[in-house]
Amino acid sequence: MKSMVYDVAVIGGGPAGVTAAVTAARLGADTLLVERFGDLGGAGLQGFHPYLCGLYRNAPDTPFDLLNRGLTEEFLRRLTRESDADGRQRVGRVEVHAMRTSIYQRVLRCLASEQRGLRVALLTGFTALEMAGSRIESLRLAGVGEGCVKAAMVIDATGDGEVLRQCGAGCEPKSGERQLAGYCLRVIDIDDSERMAPIRANYCVRRATQDGRLPTELRYTTFTLSRDGEGGILKLSLRAEPAVPRDDQRARTLGDKVLELLRRETEEFANASVVDRSPRMLHRSGTSLRGIYRINQNDVLRGRHFENGCVRAAWPIEFWDPVAGPALKYLNPGAWYAIPADCLRSECVTNLYAAGRCISATGRALASVRVIGTCLALGEVAAKIAIAAYRNMEKSNACTVS
Ligand SMILES: Cc1cc2nc3c(=O)[nH]c(=O)nc-3n(C[C@H](O)[C@H](O)[C@H](O)COP(=O)(O)OP(=O)(O)OC[C@H]3O[C@@H](n4cnc5c(N)ncnc54)[C@H](O)[C@@H]3O)c2cc1C
């Protein structure tokens, strides 16, 4: 096994991981970014998301007011430059930014590949770690970049909290706080000449879950047409157990079953075929950091501004209940809450930070925090906090030596 030494190791190449790694490298840290799949982008890419959520303040009097500047703003500028239309849209009570996943992926890839001091290891999974007292001593990687990595600071940006679970710094969602997961198929060759394909698909799946031909967990499955007119996305909703590898296989099998049913029972899907699919089940809830502070539903809905707040967020609590389905609880129009830096710091592991969906948040708060706009900003801040701690550590080591 090869052995490698870095200042900062970021595990997970989703929005939070990319901004964390780019920021750490910009601050002069020798940085490694590890991603299990073949490209950067995380769930946004793997689920073909149509919108970036959580970027704007949702204030009707000052529309499209960006909540966070810095690297989030830079990312958005580059995304806008590459897009052929202005993505800003109001949808109901929230403001979103429409995007093509291919451009989203390209911008993240460019940000990372152009960054000096950053090594990106794709098709490489974090598998295990060794502790030395209250510090992570080394990380084991498998796949293309197989080896043993030592890093002064570790940032968990896996979404599912894989690093923090392994070092005992994680918390599982309480009962009643686990949300439905998703699994997406990109489907083409749909006949939408009567403009009924989404309605027929949603109705057909719903009926099959009611009469027992499909499992009930699939009842909130939806089909939406792509904006570019090329087919659409079939988004399965699935009961989720955290980090069970066989769940991914189950999601694939159910995806095939749903499409088979649609082909058989609707004219619109008779010739439909799959051109792409999620490589894994996409979780909404999972292991989160046991942080110094745990942000909760009240903090979110009351728009609490903490003194050590480091990221602004305003997305509603969008909770996908396994029985009742999705429901939204909104902040007041134009209101925002601050996520304190203590939600990114581990209570017990001194060189571990969380970024993105696995920060320290209750299940309900997480249903607001987890959107891509907020995760981009969380990654940048996690890196800044980690580097500041690293510099303090170096300073105090120098004092001890002298
Ligand atoms: C069905 C669904 C639809 C959604 N729709 C939207 C939407 O339209 N707009 C929006 O803004 N948000 C949406 N979200 C939320 C959003 O996609 C995620 O919450 C967000 O991407 C989280 O970002 P992240 O960087 O924390 O984690 P992720 O995006 O999940 O990225 C984590 C990365 O870590 C990698 N990884 C995991 N484990 C390891 C390991 N052991 N080793 C190496 N790499 C690893 C993963 O492959 C992944 O690339 C949706 C979520 C779901 C589930």
The ligand as a Tripos MOL2 file, in Angstrom:
@<TRIPOS>MOLECULE
LIG
   53    58     1     0     0
SMALL
NO_CHARGES

@<TRIPOS>ATOM
      1 C1        -33.8880   12.6400   -4.4470 C.3       1 LIG1
      2 C2        -33.2160   13.9310   -4.0690 C.ar      1 LIG1
      3 C3        -33.4890   15.0850   -4.7800 C.ar      1 LIG1
      4 C4        -32.8660   16.2880   -4.4420 C.ar      1 LIG1
      5 N1        -33.1070   17.4100   -5.1980 N.ar      1 LIG1
      6 C5        -32.4080   18.5350   -4.9330 C.ar      1 LIG1
      7 C6        -32.5330   19.6710   -5.8010 C.ar      1 LIG1
      8 O1        -33.2770   19.6600   -6.8000 O.2       1 LIG1
      9 N2        -31.8030   20.7960   -5.5010 N.ar      1 LIG1
     10 C7        -30.9570   20.8550   -4.4120 C.ar      1 LIG1
     11 O2        -30.3390   21.8980   -4.1990 O.2       1 LIG1
     12 N3        -30.8290   19.7870   -3.5960 N.ar      1 LIG1
     13 C8        -31.4960   18.6270   -3.8400 C.ar      1 LIG1
     14 N4        -31.3060   17.5330   -3.0360 N.ar      1 LIG1
     15 C9        -30.3540   17.6190   -1.9020 C.3       1 LIG1
     16 C10       -28.8860   17.5780   -2.3450 C.3       1 LIG1
     17 O3        -28.6990   16.8540   -3.5270 O.3       1 LIG1
     18 C11       -27.9260   16.9460   -1.3130 C.3       1 LIG1
     19 O4        -28.3820   17.0590   -0.0170 O.3       1 LIG1
     20 C12       -26.5560   17.6300   -1.4660 C.3       1 LIG1
     21 O5        -26.0240   17.2430   -2.7160 O.3       1 LIG1
     22 C13       -25.6240   17.2620   -0.3550 C.3       1 LIG1
     23 O6        -24.3250   17.6960   -0.6870 O.3       1 LIG1
     24 P1        -23.0560   17.0400    0.0140 P.3       1 LIG1
     25 O7        -21.8600   17.6070   -0.6570 O.co2     1 LIG1
     26 O8        -23.1890   17.1590    1.4840 O.co2     1 LIG1
     27 O9        -23.1960   15.4660   -0.2840 O.3       1 LIG1
     28 P2        -23.3750   14.6770   -1.6610 P.3       1 LIG1
     29 O10       -23.8720   15.5270   -2.7390 O.co2     1 LIG1
     30 O11       -24.1540   13.4460   -1.3150 O.co2     1 LIG1
     31 O12       -21.8870   14.2610   -2.0330 O.3       1 LIG1
     32 C14       -21.1900   13.3100   -1.2500 C.3       1 LIG1
     33 C15       -20.1570   12.6600   -2.1530 C.3       1 LIG1
     34 O13       -19.3480   11.8020   -1.3380 O.3       1 LIG1
     35 C16       -19.0920   10.6060   -2.0400 C.3       1 LIG1
     36 N5        -18.8070    9.5720   -1.0640 N.ar      1 LIG1
     37 C17       -19.6730    9.0400   -0.1610 C.ar      1 LIG1
     38 N6        -19.0320    8.1190    0.5790 N.ar      1 LIG1
     39 C18       -17.7500    8.0920    0.1390 C.ar      1 LIG1
     40 C19       -16.6020    7.3260    0.5110 C.ar      1 LIG1
     41 N7        -16.6390    6.3870    1.4760 N.pl3     1 LIG1
     42 N8        -15.4430    7.5200   -0.1540 N.ar      1 LIG1
     43 C20       -15.3790    8.4530   -1.1570 C.ar      1 LIG1
     44 N9        -16.4310    9.2000   -1.5460 N.ar      1 LIG1
     45 C21       -17.5940    9.0040   -0.9060 C.ar      1 LIG1
     46 C22       -20.3800   10.3690   -2.8300 C.3       1 LIG1
     47 O14       -20.1570    9.5400   -3.9510 O.3       1 LIG1
     48 C23       -20.7720   11.7810   -3.2280 C.3       1 LIG1
     49 O15       -20.2450   12.1420   -4.4840 O.3       1 LIG1
     50 C24       -31.9470   16.3190   -3.3460 C.ar      1 LIG1
     51 C25       -31.6830   15.1640   -2.6310 C.ar      1 LIG1
     52 C26       -32.3060   13.9740   -2.9710 C.ar      1 LIG1
     53 C27       -31.9820   12.7400   -2.1800 C.3       1 LIG1
@<TRIPOS>BOND
     1     1     2 1
     2     2     3 ar
     3     2    52 ar
     4     3     4 ar
     5     4     5 ar
     6     4    50 ar
     7     5     6 ar
     8     6     7 ar
     9     6    13 1
    10     7     8 2
    11     7     9 ar
    12     9    10 ar
    13    10    11 2
    14    10    12 ar
    15    12    13 ar
    16    13    14 ar
    17    14    15 1
    18    14    50 ar
    19    15    16 1
    20    16    17 1
    21    16    18 1
    22    18    19 1
    23    18    20 1
    24    20    21 1
    25    20    22 1
    26    22    23 1
    27    23    24 1
    28    24    25 2
    29    24    26 1
    30    24    27 1
    31    27    28 1
    32    28    29 2
    33    28    30 1
    34    28    31 1
    35    31    32 1
    36    32    33 1
    37    33    34 1
    38    33    48 1
    39    34    35 1
    40    35    36 1
    41    35    46 1
    42    36    37 ar
    43    36    45 ar
    44    37    38 ar
    45    38    39 ar
    46    39    40 ar
    47    39    45 ar
    48    40    41 1
    49    40    42 ar
    50    42    43 ar
    51    43    44 ar
    52    44    45 ar
    53    46    47 1
    54    46    48 1
    55    48    49 1
    56    50    51 ar
    57    51    52 ar
    58    52    53 1
@<TRIPOS>SUBSTRUCTURE
     1 LIG1         1 GROUP 0 **** ****
